[in-house]
Amino acid sequence: MLDKLINPTKHSFYFRLSKYDCYKVRTGKCSLDLNDKEFNALEGEEREYALKCRRLAAHYIKPDMHKKHSSIYANINACGHISFSDGQHRMCICKRSGVDKLLVHLSNNRDYVCHICQDKKN
């Protein structure tokens, strides 16, 4: 495992987000894409989900954030996609927020092809 500085906007990721941890999977629209009127209209649990993503985005776009470890653990697969053992939601938020430097734990998983690429072969 290697700590590596990567640019999330330049990589292809294999996310396995579900309706339980992703506002977009649940509603069809990323909470980071909501305008103020849409966000302010949210209530209860939906507002909390959207607020969590916005708070994480605000945290990761801070200057010099790339000097601190993100606590994201990822694997480079044989197909070239990056998959995650921890931190896929944070990585998705960083990518969508335009974060261009992020320090992650990166492992080589050259024996694994993600499900997206496996399905293309079949």
Secondary structure, 3 states (H helix, E strand, C coil): CEEEEECHHHCCECCCCCCCCCHHHHHCCCHHHCCHHHHHHCCHHHHHHHHHHHHHHHHHCCCCHHHCEEEEEEEEECCCCEEEEECHHHHHHHHHHCCCCEEEEEEEECCCCCHHHHHHHC
